[in-house]
Structure formats: structure tokens, C-alpha cells
């Protein structure tokens, strides 16, 4: 019997968190225990968890906002120390979208000996261009499961404790943005496979109406702070994994994006350019962690 541990990262959203906890324990294969890794600066979440009176729930307060990257590293460590074989990596606002996700994903473990990470939705990653590549729907329709380069955030990621024991953890210094991608690429380098269930993948696409979705070349962004963290962290990832071709392509591509943003007006263009050049500056200065508010 697989011992399933779990952790949920949360930040100042106790009401949303309680709903997600309920969804996790309503799984047909629920976790044996669940850590709440709290990035909040106040005690509201602590009080909300204490009121649940559920001995399966364990609470860990980071004491500061460590971001998803720092909290995930702590969650994986805690669950492994408590003897979990597999670990659910969850966010407070992204509960499993079906009640049998964990059961169906863990079934893959029996058929794939070297599996290190499981998920409902994943992607390929172009290591030369530094871009996520969408898996075609027709490929998913032909297979039961498929090996990928990364598991999408909030898509029922299950991590084998063997990955943690091998020394692979999220990079705390990334704070926010592509921390799952960085982790998954490192898992792959250690020789573990990352596998998604194709039927779950298709069901997720049907629910969101993305069976025939085509990613546009460029979209106006609602939150440009996310653009800052995306670029800065991708540059750090290219260094960590010695992907020099990827770094060169990123520099050229994001310089172009800095000027292309003016298509949406002077105000947007200036803010976009400022965030992109700030990301370049912080990367060249080696500045990591939380630097600007996500708003």
C-alpha cells in the first residue's frame, strides 16, 4: 500500500484553503496526512486550521513569504521525513479537478518503474528556445500515458519521495515563477521519468475548452510583475542547467518583447519595458528571491 503524503501552499486565503482541503480529502485515494505550509504573515490561517480538529492535518508556518518555491521545498522535505512514498504538491486555490485524480495517477506507478513525478497535465520543453511546447490533442488520444518534460502547476503533481532523497528540491531562490519547471528539469536530469495520464489530460482540456487551443505569439499581460519573475528565473534556470543556447534566445526574444509592448500604448509599453530590463539587471547582478510585489 502506497503511503501518500500531501502539502498545500497557502498565503492569506484561509477560506479558499479550507475548501481545497475538503477536495483533497474527498479523493478516492486520499492522503494519509496533509501539511499546510503557510507563507502568511498573520495568524488567520493558523487559527482556521486549528478549528478543523483533524489529526491528519499538520501545520507548518514559514514565518515569512517564501513564495511557492520556498514553501514547496519545505513541503517535500516534511512529507519525506514523515515517511511518505508519494507526495501531492498543491496550491490553496487549485484543488484536484476530479475526485479520482490521485488514484488514477498512482496506478501509473505500477507500470512505470523509473517514474519520479506524475501529473494530470504536462508539457514538453524546448531547451534551446526556452519555451513550453503544447502537447497535441491527437497524441493524447493515441496513448494511455506520455512522458513529458514538466508537469503544469496546479495539475495534481505527485512526487516520489525517492526524488527528494536523491537531493532534488525546488530552488528556493526563484521565489515565484517556473519553480515547477526548474524542479522537473532537474528531476529528469537525475534519471527519473515524468509521466501524465492522457485520459485525465484530455478531461482537463475538455473542462476548460482547450482541445484545439493555439497559443498566441504574444498577449497583453494583466500582471507585468509576473513577466519580471518569468524572465529572471528562466535566465537562472538556463545557467543552472548550462543551457547556453537557451539563454541567448531568451535575451534576444525578451529584448524584442520590451519594444513590442508599445503596440498596446505608451503606458503599457513603458511598464513592460521597465519590468523586462529590471529582470535583466537583477539577473546580471545575481539578485534572487522576492524583489517586487506580485500585486
C-alpha positions as CSV (number, residue, x, y, z in Angstrom):
1,X,0.0,0.0,0.0
2,X,1.5,3.4,-1.0
3,X,1.7,5.9,1.8
4,X,0.5,9.2,0.3
5,X,1.6,12.4,1.9
6,X,0.5,15.9,0.8
7,X,1.2,19.5,1.3
8,X,-0.7,22.6,0.3
9,X,1.0,26.0,-0.1
10,X,-1.1,28.9,1.2
11,X,-0.9,32.7,1.5
12,X,-3.5,34.7,3.3
13,X,-6.5,32.8,1.9
14,X,-8.0,30.7,4.8
15,X,-11.5,30.4,3.3
16,X,-10.2,29.2,-0.1
17,X,-7.8,26.9,1.7
18,X,-10.5,25.1,3.7
19,X,-12.4,24.3,0.5
20,X,-9.3,22.9,-1.1
21,X,-8.5,20.8,2.0
22,X,-12.0,19.3,1.7
23,X,-11.4,18.5,-2.0
24,X,-8.1,16.7,-1.3
25,X,-9.6,14.5,1.4
26,X,-12.6,13.7,-0.8
27,X,-10.2,11.9,-3.2
28,X,-11.0,8.2,-3.8
29,X,-7.3,7.7,-2.7
30,X,-6.9,10.4,0.0
31,X,-3.6,11.3,1.6
32,X,-2.6,9.7,4.9
33,X,-1.6,13.2,6.1
34,X,-1.6,16.7,4.8
35,X,0.8,19.6,5.6
36,X,-0.4,23.1,5.3
37,X,2.7,25.2,4.5
38,X,1.8,28.7,5.4
39,X,3.5,31.7,3.8
40,X,1.2,34.2,5.5
41,X,2.4,37.0,7.8
42,X,-0.6,36.8,10.0
43,X,-2.2,34.0,12.1
44,X,-5.6,33.8,10.4
45,X,-4.7,30.6,8.6
46,X,-3.2,29.0,11.8
47,X,-6.5,29.7,13.6
48,X,-8.6,28.3,10.7
49,X,-6.6,25.1,10.6
50,X,-6.7,24.6,14.4
51,X,-10.5,24.8,14.2
52,X,-10.8,21.9,11.9
53,X,-9.8,19.4,14.6
54,X,-8.5,16.8,12.1
55,X,-5.4,14.8,13.2
56,X,-4.5,14.1,9.5
57,X,-3.7,17.8,9.1
58,X,-0.3,19.2,10.1
59,X,0.6,22.9,10.1
60,X,3.9,24.5,9.3
61,X,4.3,28.3,9.4
62,X,7.2,29.6,7.3
63,X,7.2,32.8,9.3
64,X,7.6,34.9,6.1
65,X,6.5,34.8,2.5
66,X,8.9,32.3,1.0
67,X,6.9,32.1,-2.2
68,X,5.7,28.9,-3.9
69,X,9.4,27.8,-4.4
70,X,10.5,28.0,-0.8
71,X,7.2,26.6,0.5
72,X,7.3,23.7,-1.9
73,X,10.8,22.8,-0.9
74,X,9.8,22.7,2.8
75,X,6.6,20.7,2.0
76,X,8.6,18.0,0.1
77,X,11.1,17.8,2.9
78,X,8.4,17.5,5.6
79,X,6.4,14.8,3.8
80,X,9.6,12.7,3.1
81,X,10.7,13.0,6.7
82,X,7.2,11.6,7.8
83,X,7.6,8.5,5.6
84,X,5.5,9.3,2.5
85,X,6.2,7.2,-0.6
86,X,4.5,9.8,-2.8
87,X,3.7,13.4,-2.2
88,X,1.0,15.7,-3.5
89,X,2.2,19.2,-4.3
90,X,-0.8,21.5,-4.1
91,X,-1.8,25.2,-4.1
92,X,-4.6,26.6,-2.0
93,X,-6.6,27.8,-5.0
94,X,-6.1,24.8,-7.3
95,X,-7.8,21.7,-5.9
96,X,-7.9,18.4,-7.8
97,X,-10.4,18.8,-10.7
98,X,-11.7,15.2,-10.3
99,X,-12.3,13.1,-7.2
100,X,-10.2,10.2,-8.6
101,X,-7.1,12.0,-9.8
102,X,-4.7,10.6,-7.2
103,X,-6.0,7.0,-7.6
104,X,-5.6,7.1,-11.4
105,X,-2.1,8.7,-11.3
106,X,-0.7,6.3,-8.7
107,X,-1.9,3.4,-10.9
108,X,0.8,4.6,-13.4
109,X,3.5,3.9,-10.8
110,X,2.9,0.2,-11.1
111,X,3.5,0.3,-14.8
112,X,6.5,2.7,-14.9
113,X,9.4,1.6,-12.7
114,X,11.5,4.8,-13.0
115,X,8.7,7.3,-12.6
116,X,9.6,10.2,-10.4
117,X,6.8,12.7,-11.0
118,X,3.1,12.1,-12.0
119,X,0.6,14.6,-13.1
120,X,-2.7,15.3,-14.9
121,X,-1.3,17.9,-17.3
122,X,2.2,18.3,-18.6
123,X,4.3,19.9,-21.4
124,X,7.4,19.4,-23.5
125,X,10.1,22.0,-23.1
126,X,12.3,23.3,-25.9
127,X,15.7,23.6,-24.1
128,X,17.2,25.6,-27.0
129,X,14.5,28.2,-27.2
130,X,13.4,28.2,-23.5
131,X,9.7,27.8,-24.3
132,X,6.9,25.5,-23.2
133,X,5.6,23.3,-26.0
134,X,2.0,22.2,-26.0
135,X,1.3,18.5,-26.4
136,X,-1.1,17.9,-29.4
137,X,-4.5,16.5,-28.5
138,X,-4.2,13.9,-31.2
139,X,-1.1,12.4,-29.4
140,X,-3.0,12.2,-26.1
141,X,-5.9,10.4,-27.9
142,X,-3.5,7.6,-29.0
143,X,-1.8,6.8,-25.7
144,X,-2.7,5.9,-22.1
145,X,0.1,8.0,-20.7
146,X,3.0,10.0,-22.0
147,X,6.4,11.1,-20.7
148,X,6.8,14.9,-20.5
149,X,9.4,17.5,-19.5
150,X,7.4,19.3,-16.9
151,X,4.1,19.0,-15.0
152,X,1.8,22.0,-15.1
153,X,1.3,23.9,-11.8
154,X,-2.0,23.1,-10.1
155,X,-2.4,19.9,-12.1
156,X,-2.2,17.2,-9.3
157,X,1.5,16.9,-9.3
158,X,2.6,13.8,-7.3
159,X,6.3,13.5,-6.4
160,X,8.1,10.3,-5.5
161,X,9.9,10.5,-2.2
162,X,12.9,8.9,-4.0
163,X,13.3,12.2,-5.9
164,X,13.6,14.1,-2.7
165,X,16.0,11.5,-1.2
166,X,18.1,11.9,-4.4
167,X,18.6,15.6,-3.4
168,X,16.2,17.2,-5.9
169,X,14.2,20.1,-4.5
170,X,12.7,23.3,-5.8
171,X,15.2,26.2,-5.9
172,X,14.1,28.5,-3.0
173,X,15.8,31.5,-4.6
174,X,13.4,31.5,-7.5
175,X,10.6,32.6,-5.2
176,X,7.9,32.6,-7.8
177,X,7.7,31.7,-11.5
178,X,8.8,28.5,-13.2
179,X,9.7,26.8,-9.9
180,X,7.9,23.7,-11.1
181,X,9.7,23.7,-14.5
182,X,13.1,24.1,-12.8
183,X,12.3,21.2,-10.4
184,X,11.0,19.0,-13.2
185,X,14.0,19.5,-15.4
186,X,16.3,18.6,-12.5
187,X,14.2,15.5,-11.8
188,X,14.7,14.5,-15.4
189,X,18.5,15.0,-15.2
190,X,18.6,12.7,-12.3
191,X,17.2,9.9,-14.5
192,X,13.6,9.9,-13.3
193,X,10.7,10.0,-15.7
194,X,7.8,12.5,-15.6
195,X,4.5,11.0,-16.7
196,X,1.0,12.3,-17.3
197,X,-2.2,10.3,-17.6
198,X,-3.6,11.0,-21.1
199,X,-7.2,10.5,-20.2
200,X,-7.0,12.9,-17.3
201,X,-5.2,15.3,-19.6
202,X,-8.0,15.2,-22.2
203,X,-10.6,15.6,-19.5
204,X,-8.9,18.7,-18.2
205,X,-8.8,20.2,-21.7
206,X,-12.4,19.5,-22.3
207,X,-13.4,21.2,-19.0
208,X,-11.5,24.3,-20.0
209,X,-12.4,24.2,-23.7
210,X,-8.8,23.9,-24.8
211,X,-8.9,20.8,-27.0
212,X,-8.0,22.9,-30.1
213,X,-6.3,25.8,-28.3
214,X,-3.4,27.6,-30.1
215,X,-1.1,29.7,-28.0
216,X,-0.8,33.3,-29.5
217,X,2.6,34.6,-30.2
218,X,2.2,37.5,-27.8
219,X,-0.6,38.6,-25.4
220,X,-1.0,41.8,-23.4
221,X,-0.3,40.8,-19.8
222,X,-2.5,41.8,-16.9
223,X,0.2,41.5,-14.3
224,X,3.6,42.6,-15.6
225,X,5.3,41.6,-12.3
226,X,4.8,38.0,-13.4
227,X,6.7,38.8,-16.6
228,X,9.7,40.0,-14.5
229,X,9.8,36.8,-12.5
230,X,9.4,34.6,-15.6
231,X,12.3,36.2,-17.4
232,X,14.6,36.4,-14.4
233,X,14.0,32.8,-13.4
234,X,14.3,31.4,-16.9
235,X,17.7,33.0,-17.1
236,X,18.8,31.5,-13.8
237,X,17.4,28.1,-15.0
238,X,19.5,28.4,-18.2
239,X,22.6,28.8,-16.0
240,X,21.8,26.1,-13.6
241,X,21.3,23.5,-16.4
242,X,24.0,25.0,-18.6
243,X,21.7,25.7,-21.4
244,X,23.7,28.5,-23.2
245,X,21.7,28.4,-26.4
246,X,18.5,28.9,-24.4
247,X,20.0,31.9,-22.6
248,X,21.0,33.5,-25.9
249,X,17.5,33.0,-27.4
250,X,15.9,34.4,-24.2
251,X,17.9,37.6,-24.3
252,X,17.0,38.2,-28.0
253,X,13.4,37.3,-27.6
254,X,12.8,39.5,-24.5
255,X,14.6,42.5,-25.9
256,X,12.1,42.3,-28.8
257,X,9.2,41.9,-26.3
258,X,10.4,45.0,-24.5
259,X,9.8,47.1,-27.6
260,X,6.8,45.2,-29.0
261,X,4.8,46.0,-25.8
262,X,4.4,49.6,-27.1
263,X,1.9,48.2,-29.5
264,X,-0.6,48.4,-26.6
265,X,0.1,52.1,-25.8
266,X,2.8,54.2,-24.2
267,X,1.8,53.4,-20.6
268,X,1.8,49.7,-21.1
269,X,4.9,49.7,-23.2
270,X,6.9,51.7,-20.6
271,X,5.8,49.4,-17.7
272,X,6.5,46.3,-19.8
273,X,10.0,47.6,-20.8
274,X,10.8,48.6,-17.2
275,X,9.9,45.1,-15.9
276,X,11.9,43.3,-18.6
277,X,15.1,45.4,-18.1
278,X,14.7,45.1,-14.3
279,X,14.7,41.3,-14.7
280,X,17.9,41.5,-16.9
281,X,19.5,43.9,-14.4
282,X,18.7,41.6,-11.4
283,X,19.9,38.6,-13.2
284,X,23.3,40.1,-14.1
285,X,23.6,41.3,-10.5
286,X,22.7,37.9,-9.1
287,X,19.7,39.2,-7.2
288,X,17.3,36.4,-6.3
289,X,14.2,35.8,-4.1
290,X,11.3,38.2,-3.6
291,X,12.2,41.5,-5.1
292,X,8.9,43.1,-6.2
293,X,5.3,42.7,-5.2
294,X,3.1,40.5,-7.3
295,X,0.2,42.9,-6.8
